[in-house]
Amino acid sequence: MTTLISVTDLEKNFGPIRAVDGISLSVDRGEVLGFLGPNGAGKSTTMKMITGFLAPDGGTIEIAGQDIETAPLAAKRRIGYLPEGAPAYGDMTVSGFLRFCADVRGLTGEYARDRIRDVLDKTQLFGVIHQPIETLSKGFKRRVGLAQALLHDPEILILDEPTDGLDPNQKHEVRTLIRSMARDKAIIISTHILEEVEALCTRVVIIAAGKVRRDATPRELLAEGPLDDVFRRITNPAA
């Protein structure tokens, strides 16, 4: 197996608050890692550091062998990132936004057009390509965010709540899409929907108060009981 994400002793402070406290994890090609924790556990902060949007206060991050701090462009080319909220330019149309993202990524000509068509098809956005993003529902905005993350066909996907705001049919479609890509990529998914862990993930890392509390397979966790009960015991052992 090829390790595409390697995080060692990661730390991040916001003033007196230590949001991430020595987190270490790795993800190989072909793995889908469920990254779980209660609100405020440090999930989004960790993902922002892995993708280079935040600088860590300690520790190292390697993306396909490239250090995210010393070789940021080489590392970031390997990553597709769907952040929390999926911010976009609301006055752009869907097609205009994806053309802009393709240009930023250095995609040109027929290849860029092919990639845009491919992600529009995978995220089922053809029906709204001429609409301004600000007029879209939350679910469609989420799909636009997913489309831009897939645009350059990255080896690594970092997806923060990828099915947030989607209806049940759309959730099923996105999960099917993620499964179809999993063999050739390393994927991290942050989610509050524990059924997604069973449906998608090959491994689970559970954090609380900025620390890793458990690194296991879904089967190992399920052997301890229902996932919601196991999650609650791990993240709040005093309860």
Backbone torsions as a table, in degrees:
resi	resn	phi	psi	omega
1	MET	NA	142.5	178.8
2	THR	-99.4	121.9	177.7
3	THR	-79.5	120.3	-178.9
4	LEU	-103.5	-22.6	176.8
5	ILE	-129.0	125.3	177.4
6	SER	-134.7	115.8	-177.8
7	VAL	-118.8	128.5	-176.2
8	THR	-130.5	121.3	172.1
9	ASP	52.3	45.5	-175.7
10	LEU	-72.8	136.3	179.2
11	GLU	-135.7	146.2	173.4
12	LYS	-151.2	129.5	178.9
13	ASN	-115.6	142.5	169.9
14	PHE	-120.0	94.4	-172.7
15	GLY	62.4	-129.3	-179.2
16	PRO	-79.4	-5.0	-175.6
17	ILE	-94.5	124.2	173.8
18	ARG	-92.2	102.8	-176.0
19	ALA	-78.8	-34.4	178.9
20	VAL	-129.9	125.8	-167.1
21	ASP	-128.6	76.6	173.4
22	GLY	80.3	34.9	-178.5
23	ILE	-75.0	132.4	173.2
24	SER	-128.7	136.4	175.2
25	LEU	-162.2	161.6	175.0
26	SER	-141.6	153.1	178.6
27	VAL	-136.4	127.1	179.1
28	ASP	-93.4	160.8	170.7
29	ARG	-57.9	133.5	-178.7
30	GLY	94.1	-4.7	179.0
31	GLU	-100.1	144.4	168.9
32	VAL	-117.2	110.3	-176.7
33	LEU	-96.7	120.2	172.0
34	GLY	-82.3	121.9	-176.4
35	PHE	-109.3	104.0	-168.4
36	LEU	-117.8	155.1	174.8
37	GLY	171.5	159.8	177.5
38	PRO	-68.8	167.8	176.0
39	ASN	-55.7	135.6	179.6
40	GLY	82.1	7.3	-177.6
41	ALA	-74.4	-21.7	-178.5
42	GLY	112.7	11.1	-176.6
43	LYS	-64.0	-56.0	-176.9
44	SER	-64.0	-37.2	178.0
45	THR	-63.2	-42.8	177.8
46	THR	-62.2	-43.9	-179.3
47	MET	-65.4	-37.3	177.3
48	LYS	-64.5	-35.3	176.9
49	MET	-72.0	-40.3	178.6
50	ILE	-60.2	-36.0	-178.0
51	THR	-88.8	-2.7	177.0
52	GLY	87.3	8.1	178.7
53	PHE	-79.7	-24.2	174.6
54	LEU	-127.2	141.6	175.7
55	ALA	-86.5	134.1	177.8
56	PRO	-74.3	157.0	172.9
57	ASP	-90.4	-11.9	177.5
58	GLY	-167.9	158.1	179.4
59	GLY	93.0	178.3	-178.1
60	THR	-131.8	152.7	177.1
61	ILE	-134.1	122.4	175.5
62	GLU	-116.8	130.7	178.9
63	ILE	-114.7	108.2	-177.0
64	ALA	51.0	42.7	177.3
65	GLY	84.8	-4.0	-179.4
66	GLN	-102.6	130.3	177.0
67	ASP	-72.2	126.3	-174.5
68	ILE	-64.9	-23.3	-179.4
69	GLU	-90.4	-40.5	-176.7
70	THR	-88.3	-22.3	178.0
71	ALA	-134.2	62.4	-171.2
72	PRO	-64.3	-40.1	-177.6
73	LEU	-67.8	-43.9	178.8
74	ALA	-61.6	-39.4	180.0
75	ALA	-70.2	-45.7	-174.5
76	LYS	-68.8	-25.1	176.1
77	ARG	-61.5	-24.6	-177.3
78	ARG	-85.0	-8.3	-168.2
79	ILE	-111.1	135.8	164.0
80	GLY	-110.4	128.6	-171.0
81	TYR	-126.0	123.4	170.3
82	LEU	-107.1	101.3	-177.3
83	PRO	-78.5	168.8	174.5
84	GLU	-60.5	128.1	-179.7
85	GLY	84.5	-18.0	178.6
86	ALA	45.9	63.8	-179.1
87	PRO	-61.8	144.0	179.4
88	ALA	-151.5	173.4	177.4
89	TYR	-85.4	106.7	-170.8
90	GLY	-63.0	-28.4	-178.1
91	ASP	-82.4	-9.5	176.2
92	MET	-80.1	148.2	168.7
93	THR	-74.6	165.7	178.3
94	VAL	-58.8	-47.4	-178.5
95	SER	-65.9	-39.2	179.2
96	GLY	-64.4	-40.1	179.3
97	PHE	-65.0	-43.2	-179.7
98	LEU	-68.9	-34.1	174.6
99	ARG	-64.9	-40.4	177.0
100	PHE	-61.5	-45.6	179.8
101	CYS	-63.3	-38.9	177.7
102	ALA	-62.1	-41.7	178.9
103	ASP	-63.8	-44.0	178.5
104	VAL	-60.7	-37.9	-179.7
105	ARG	-77.9	-5.1	179.8
106	GLY	80.9	18.6	177.1
107	LEU	-86.6	133.4	-175.1
108	THR	-135.6	164.1	169.9
109	GLY	59.2	-144.4	-175.7
110	GLU	-65.6	-32.3	179.0
111	TYR	-63.3	-43.5	178.5
112	ALA	-62.0	-43.8	179.6
113	ARG	-63.7	-40.1	178.1
114	ASP	-64.1	-42.2	-179.8
115	ARG	-65.6	-40.7	178.9
116	ILE	-63.6	-44.3	177.6
117	ARG	-61.2	-40.4	-177.8
118	ASP	-63.5	-46.6	-177.7
119	VAL	-73.2	-31.5	174.1
120	LEU	-62.3	-39.0	178.9
121	ASP	-68.9	-45.9	-176.6
122	LYS	-65.4	-33.5	-178.3
123	THR	-99.8	3.3	175.8
124	GLN	53.4	56.7	-178.3
125	LEU	-111.2	3.2	-175.9
126	PHE	-57.6	-31.6	-176.6
127	GLY	-71.2	-13.0	-176.7
128	VAL	-126.4	18.7	-171.2
129	ILE	-64.7	-23.6	-177.9
130	HIS	-99.2	4.8	179.9
131	GLN	-88.8	141.6	170.5
132	PRO	-61.2	140.5	-176.6
133	ILE	-60.1	-34.5	-178.3
134	GLU	-64.8	-17.6	179.9
135	THR	-90.2	-4.7	-175.1
136	LEU	-83.2	156.5	173.0
137	SER	-69.2	166.3	178.6
138	LYS	-58.2	-40.2	-179.7
139	GLY	-64.3	-42.6	178.3
140	PHE	-67.7	-38.0	176.8
141	LYS	-60.4	-39.0	179.0
142	ARG	-64.0	-38.7	179.6
143	ARG	-69.2	-33.6	174.0
144	VAL	-62.9	-43.5	177.6
145	GLY	-60.7	-40.4	177.6
146	LEU	-66.5	-39.4	179.3
147	ALA	-59.8	-44.4	-179.4
148	GLN	-67.0	-31.5	179.0
149	ALA	-67.8	-30.8	-178.1
150	LEU	-89.6	-9.2	-165.8
151	LEU	-55.9	-43.6	-175.7
152	HIS	-94.7	14.9	177.2
153	ASP	51.5	58.5	-174.4
154	PRO	-74.7	156.9	175.9
155	GLU	-74.6	-23.5	-173.0
156	ILE	-125.1	132.5	175.9
157	LEU	-121.4	129.8	175.3
158	ILE	-117.3	109.0	-170.9
159	LEU	-120.2	112.2	-178.8
160	ASP	-96.4	107.2	-178.0
161	GLU	53.0	61.2	-173.5
162	PRO	-64.7	-23.8	-178.8
163	THR	-104.4	11.8	179.5
164	ASP	-62.0	127.2	178.2
165	GLY	86.1	-2.9	-179.3
166	LEU	-89.0	149.6	175.2
167	ASP	-78.5	170.1	-175.6
168	PRO	-55.8	-40.1	179.0
169	ASN	-65.8	-42.2	179.5
170	GLN	-65.9	-37.9	176.3
171	LYS	-59.9	-44.6	178.8
172	HIS	-60.2	-42.3	-179.4
173	GLU	-64.8	-42.4	-179.6
174	VAL	-68.0	-40.0	177.5
175	ARG	-63.2	-40.8	177.3
176	THR	-62.3	-41.2	178.2
177	LEU	-62.4	-45.1	-179.8
178	ILE	-62.6	-43.8	177.8
179	ARG	-59.8	-38.8	-177.6
180	SER	-67.1	-24.1	-178.4
181	MET	-95.8	-11.4	-166.3
182	ALA	-64.7	-31.6	-174.2
183	ARG	-60.9	-37.2	-171.8
184	ASP	-102.1	0.4	-174.6
185	LYS	-129.6	165.8	166.4
186	ALA	-106.1	125.4	-172.2
187	ILE	-126.7	132.1	170.0
188	ILE	-113.8	127.9	178.1
189	ILE	-121.7	122.8	168.9
190	SER	-95.0	130.7	-178.1
191	THR	-153.2	151.0	170.1
192	HIS	-99.7	-1.9	-175.8
193	ILE	-96.4	101.9	-172.4
194	LEU	-67.2	-24.7	177.0
195	GLU	-65.2	-26.4	176.4
196	GLU	-66.8	-31.2	177.7
197	VAL	-61.6	-47.8	177.8
198	GLU	-64.6	-36.4	-174.6
199	ALA	-77.1	-29.4	-167.4
200	LEU	-122.2	-33.7	-160.6
201	CYS	-91.7	142.7	172.7
202	THR	-94.9	-23.6	176.2
203	ARG	-143.8	159.9	179.7
204	VAL	-134.5	131.3	168.7
205	VAL	-114.9	123.7	179.3
206	ILE	-109.5	127.9	178.6
207	ILE	-120.3	158.0	173.3
208	ALA	-154.7	138.9	-179.1
209	ALA	51.7	37.6	174.9
210	GLY	78.1	7.6	-178.5
211	LYS	-122.6	148.7	173.7
212	VAL	-73.2	125.2	178.6
213	ARG	-102.8	-27.1	-179.4
214	ARG	-158.8	138.5	172.6
215	ASP	-129.8	109.4	-171.8
216	ALA	-154.9	171.0	172.9
217	THR	-85.9	157.3	175.1
218	PRO	-56.1	-37.6	-179.7
219	ARG	-62.7	-41.0	179.1
220	GLU	-64.4	-39.6	178.5
221	LEU	-68.1	-42.3	-179.1
222	LEU	-65.3	-25.3	177.2
223	ALA	-66.1	-18.6	179.9
224	GLU	-91.2	-9.0	179.9
225	GLY	136.6	-175.3	176.8
226	PRO	-56.7	142.2	-173.3
227	LEU	-59.3	-37.9	-178.7
228	ASP	-65.6	-36.6	177.2
229	ASP	-68.5	-43.0	179.9
230	VAL	-63.2	-44.6	178.9
231	PHE	-58.7	-43.7	-178.1
232	ARG	-66.0	-40.2	179.0
233	ARG	-66.3	-39.1	-177.8
234	ILE	-70.7	-42.0	-173.5
235	THR	-87.2	-17.4	-179.4
236	ASN	-143.1	69.3	-173.8
237	PRO	-63.7	-19.6	-179.4
238	ALA	-80.0	-13.7	-175.4
239	ALA	-73.9	NA	NA
